[in-house]
């Protein structure tokens, strides 16, 4: 591996430190007791005093009358002025200035710690530990006056130095998406706001769990390696289990296992975990993604719509302090309630096409006019789905429940109680994309078996996303499953919405990428 001049210099500094008996990667605990944000938040100026002439004089900070702190982090900047210098230290909560004076941190008989180590052998990006006291500089900046300083970890690669001029223009920014996503560790260090996005993502999941737990639902874990890729219409990743000598699939959904738990007596269960689909990658899709699925006994899709809009309103408030969020040029409001619109009415409203009562061939002709490809492989449900995607889906900016899908589109959904040929299902559209999918769950085992058989017929026609028959799930249903409502919410897409980010890659710490060129 060819090293740059700066990297060679850092390795030489590393060797010199070791020659001086300084361990550049010490193992001992460093007892941090303070952080940059709370140091500033809790700082109070010393009381003023009066001089001999009766003038008020600001209090002078000393080790005896000021707060003693122990902090650690990366050295992000340094200004050396002879026997004194200022450094900016970045910890996990922000940045704070450190004042370093040679005579304070070095014994009288050893000035090398400052003159050689600090001025020459330490580099920006190194982790340092500082023990000292808090004071305010003459320019008014709250800082830490170092009394002890030690190296905690040597950085062998220089951080990108992002510069901003007096007019606010940014130079040498670490902004190339390819580099940012591959080297997220650097992106988090040098680009303000990136870490905040992922802290908000954590708030989304934490708030969701809190709402579910307070409602009495139980968080569970179901298999990721499965012998049948069921619970959704998607192409799976396939692997081989050597001991069992059988093909296995990375799960595409958690639905069928969670419903087994409803059969087994749980009243409400949820799982937040990874799903995997061997499909396309773009600004809103990643092959592995985080999904939440929730199933609640004795509820229907009407109850689930109300619960969902209340859940999202609470999450938006927790993340942003308001029910509104700006996404590109749009301001989206998560204030409940949301609009509810049947899918066939949505298509008619947005395109003028009335699909009510249309045959499969009539739907195929309309789809062809709209530019849908490979229509011969698609059944009636997929054709309606494609027509909706072409004409209506991208137009729903404000949260809208699209309801009452045709049965051909919904093999796991209960038939509509009053609309023949339709099911009790909704998808939640926000900012032109699907965010959630929910049903009044089908619990008739004989009906479910027929639906699975219909899916296999679609597979025979060439639909590689059609569901396969899960015989064990059918057996579970035959023991009886109570009326149940279920929902799946894409956590990554929810994070995109709640943080106002443009792509899924911005809310995944390590998105899937092409292999890096050697």
N, C-alpha and C positions, 0 to 999 in steps of 0.2 A: 504494500500500500504506500503510495507516494504521499509524503507529508509536506504541508505548506511551511513557509519560513516561520510563521507564527507558531505552528504546531511543534516544529523542531525546537524553537526557543522555550516553549513550555516544558518540553521533555528534558531539556538541559537544566531548567530551573528545578524540576522534580529531582533530578540526580544531585544537584547541589544541596537541596534541602536535606536529602538523605545523608550526604556527606557531613552536614552540620549536626547530624543526630536528631533531626526533626522528622517525625513520622508524618508523611503527607496524607495518610488515611488512618488516623488513630481509631482504635476500637472502643476506647472507654466512653461511657455515657457522658454527654454534655448536658448539664441540668438546666435547660431553658425554663424560665419562669415568667417571661413577658413576651408580648408581641407588638408589632409596630402600631396596629390600629388602637389597641387598648392603652398603649403608652400615651399616645396623643389624646385619646378621649378622657383619660383620667389625670392629665397633667394640671397642676395648679401652680401659679406663680408664687414665689416666696413673698412674704410681706415686705413692704418697703421699710427702710430705716431713715433716720435723720442724721445728717452730718453735723459737724461743729458749727456750721453757719445756719443751721436750721432748715437746710434744703432736703427734700425727700430724695432718697437714693434707692434704686431697685435692689432687692435682696440678691445676694451673690450665692449661687449654688456651690455647695461643697459636698464631699462624700458623706459628711456627718449630718447635713441638714436636708439632703435630697434623697429621692427614692433610688434605691439600688436595684438594678435589673441585670438579668442574664439573657442575652438574645443571641440568635444564630440565623444565618442565611447567606445568600450569595452577595458578593461584593459586585455591585453593578456600575459604580463610577468611583473616581478617585481624583482629588485635587491636592497635590503635594506642595507645601509651602515651607521648605526648609525643615525645621524641627517639628512641624505640625502639619496636619492634613485633615481633609474631610473626605469621608467615603459614604456612599449610599448603600445600605444593606437592604436586600429584599428577602422577606420571610414569607410564610404561607398566607399572610393576611395583608401584605402591602409593603411599603418601603419606609425607611426612616434613616435620617442622617446620623453618622457616627463621627465624633471628633476624636482624633488620635494625636496625642502629644508624646514625642519621643521620651521625655524624662518621666512621664507617668507610666508608660508600659514597659520600660526597660530598666533593669538593675543598673546601678552606677557603673559597674565594671563590665557591662556588656551592651554596647550600643548597636551591635550587629543585628539584633532582632528588628530594629527599625530601619537602619541604614541599608542593610543588605536584604533581609527577609522581606520587610513590608514594602520598601521602595523598589526593589529589583526582582525578587523571586515570587511575589504574589501577583496574580493576574486577575483581570475582570472575569467574573464567573466562578472564582474560587469560593468555597464555603468557608466562612470564618465564624468564630465564636467570640463574643465580646461580653465582658463583665464591666459594669460601670454605673454611673449615676445620670439621672435625667436632668437636663437644664434647657434654658432657652438662650439661643445665641443673640448677639447684638442685632442681627437682622430679623429677629423674631421667630426663628425656626426651632421647633422643639427637637432636641437631639439627645444622643447618649454620649457622655464623656467617658471614653474608654480608660479603664485602669488595668485591665488585662485583655490580651488579644491572642488567639490561637488559630492555627489552620486546622480545619476539620475535613476538607477534601479538596484536592487539587484538580482543577479543570484542565484537561489536555486539548480541548478544542475551543477556539474563541467563539463567543456568542456574536451573532450579527449585531452590528451597532446601528440602530435606527436613529437618524438625525432629523431634527426639526428646526428650521430657521426661524428668524424673528417674525416672519409673515405666516408661520404655521405650515409651510410646505415641508413634506416628509421626503427624506432621501434615504436610499439604501434600505428600504423597507423589506421585511421578510414576508412578502405578499404572494409569491407564486403558489397557487393551490397545490400543485404537485408536491412541492417541498413541504408546505404547511401540513398536509395530511400525512405524508410519510414521516415527517419529523415533528410530530405533535408536541413532543417534549420541548423543542425549541420555540414552536409557535406559542405555547402557553407562557414561555418566559418573556418573549419580546413584544408580543402583540397585545395591547390592552383590550380587555373585553372578552377575550377568548375564554379565559377561566370563568368569567361571570356567566357565560352561556351554560357551562357544564354545572355550575353551582345551581342555576335555575332548573336545569334538568333534574338534578337531585331533589330539588324542592317539589317538582311535579310528582315524582314517584313517592316521596315521603308523604305528601298531602293525600295522594290517592290511597295509600295504605292506611293512613289515619282515618279517612272517611269510611273505608271498608271495615276496618277493625271496630270502629265505633258503632257500625250497623250490625255487628255481630257475625260478620263473615269470617271464614277461616282461610288463611293462606296455606297453600299446599304446593308440592312439587310432583311433577309427573315425568315419565321417561322422555329423554331427548332422542335416544336410539330406539327406534320402533321397527317392528316387523311389517307393519302396514302403514303407509303414508296416508293417513286419513284426517278428516275434520275440515278440509278445505279443498278447493280446486286449484292445484298448483303442481309444478314439476319438482320432484324431490331430489336431494343429493343422495347418492347410493354408495354404500360401503359394504365391506365383507367382514363378518365375524368369524375369525379363524376357528375358535373352539367349537362353535355350533355349526360351522360350515354352512352358513346361510347369509343371504343378502339382508342388510339392515338399511334403514332410512333415517336420515336426520329429520326430526319432526317438522312438519309444515304448519301444524296447529296443535293446540292442547285440548281442543273441544271434546273429543270422544272420551278421553280419560277423565276429564272433569265431570262429564255427565255420568260416568260409571260411579263416581263418588256421590252424586245426588241419588242414584239408585241405592247406594250403600247406606244412606241415612243422613248424610250431611245436608243441612238446609241451605247453606250459602257457601260457595267455595270460589277462590280466585287464585290465579297464578300470574306472576309477572316474570317473564323469562324469554329466552332466545328461541326464535323460530328460524328455519332455513329453507329458502326456496331457490332452486337452480334456474333462475330466470334472468331477465335483463337487468342492467345497472344503468341508472341515470340520476338526475337531480333529486328524484323522490323515491328511488328504490335502491336497496342494498341487499345482497344475497343473504346476509344474516341480519336480523332485526329484532327489536324488543317489542313484545306484544303483551297486553294484559287481557286475560279472559276471565269473566265473572259469570257464575250461574247461581240463580236464586230460585228456590222452590216456591210454588204457589203464587207466582207472579206471571204477568204477560208482557208483551212488547209495549203496551201503553204505559204500564208502570215503569218499564225500563227507560222509556223516553224521558219521563219526568225525572227519574233518578239521575240520568246521564246529564241533562242540562244543569241540574243543581250541582253535580260533581264538577263539571267543567267551569262553572261560575266560581266555585270555591278555589279551584286550582289557579285560575287566572288572578284572583285576588291575592292568593298566597305568593304567586310568582312576581306579579307586577304592581300590586297595591291598587289595582283598578280592574274593572271588568272589560276594558278595551285594550287592544294591542294593535300597533301599527305593523303591517306586513307589506313591505314594498310601498305601493301607492294606496293601499287599502287600509282602512281602519275597521277592524273586526270587533264586534261586540259579543261577548259571551254572557251577557245578561239574560237570564231565563225570563220567559219561555222562548223556545225556538219555533220557527215556522215548521209545519207538517204538511207534506205534499205527496200524494200517490205518484208512483213512477210514470205511469202512462199519462197522467195529467201533466207531469213535468215535461215529458217529451212533447206533448201537444202544445203546451204553453211556449216552449222555447223554439220549436221547429215547425209547428203546424201539422206535423204528421200525427194522425189519429190511429194508433195501433190496436185499439179495442177490437177484438174479434178477428184480427188478421191471421191468415194461415201462415205456415212456415214459409211457403214459397213467396207469398206477398211480402213477408218480412225480409226475405232474402233479396228481393228486388229493390226494396227501399235501402237496405244496407249497401248494395252495390252502387246505387246512385250516390250514396254518401262516401264512397271510396273505401269501404271495408273490404279487406282482402281475404281470400280463402274461405268464402262464405259457405262453400259446399260442405266443409267440415263442421260447420256450426249448427247446433240445434236451435230450437225456437228461443229458449232462454238466453243463450249466448248471443243470438242475433239482437234481441231486445237490449241486452247489456251493451253491445257494440253501438247500437243506435243511440242509446242514452249517452254513452261516452262521447260520441261524435257531435251530438246536438245540444246537450244540456249540462252535463256534469261540470264543465269548467265555468259555467255562468253563475253558480251559487257561491257567492262570496260570504255572505252572512250565514251563520250556522243554520242548516235546514235539514230536517228529517225527511228523506225520500222513503216512502212507505209502500207497502202492499205490492210486493214483487210477484210476477208470475211463478207458478209452481215449478216450471222447468228451470228456473234460475236458482231454486232454493231447495236442494234435496234433503236438508236437515230441519226444515221449518214446518210448523203446523199450518194446515189449511186455514184460510181466512174464515171466520165464523159466519160472515154474511155476504162475501163476494166470491162466487164460484170461480175456480181457476187461479185464484190469487192466494198468497200466503201472508201470514202475520210477521212481516220482516221489515226492518228499516236499515238504511245506511245514512250516516250523518255526513253531510257535505259541508266543508268549510274552506273558504278561499279557493274554490274550484277543485278540491281533492276530497276523496273519501277519507274520513277519520275513524269511523266506527261502523261496525256491522253487528246487527242484533236480531234475535228472533223470539217469538213464542215457540219454544222448542218442540219438535215433533216427538211425541212419546208413544205413538201407536206402532208397535213392533212390526205388524204386518204391512202397514203403509210404508214404514221405513225400508223394509226389505224390497218392496216394489220400486221405491225411489232409487235404491242402490242398483237394482237391475237396469233401470232406465239409464243410469249413469254409465254402466258397462256398455250399453248399446251405443252411447255417444263415443266411448273409447274405441269401439269397433269401427266407427266412422272416421277416426283419426284425431279425435280430441284428446291430446296427451295430458290435459289437465283434469280430465273427468275423474271422479272419485272411484275407488275400488271398494268392494264389499268387505266390511269388517264383521265377520261372523260372530266374534266374541262380543262386540258391541250390541249386535242384534240379540244375542243371548241375554246380555244384561238388561236390555229393554223388556224382554219377556218376563223378567222378574217384577217389572213394574217401575216406572219412573213417574213421580208426581208432576202435575203441571209446573212448568219451569220456564223462566226467561233467561236468556244468555246474551252476552255482548263481548265483542273483542274490540279493543282500542289500540291502535298503533302508537306506541310510546314515542318513537322517533318523529313521526309526523306531528304528534301533539307538541313535542319539544320545538319543532320548526315553527309552529303557530305561536306558541306562548313566548318564544324568544324573538320572533320576527326575523328569523334567518331565511336565506333564499334557497338553501339546498339541504338535503339530508346529511351530506358530508360535514356540514358545519356543526351538527349536533351529535355526531359520532366521534368519540375520541380517536378511534383507529378504523376508519372506513376501509372496506375491501378495495384493493387497487391492483393494477397489473404488476407482474413481477418487475422489480427494479432492474434497470439495465446495468450490467456489470461494467 
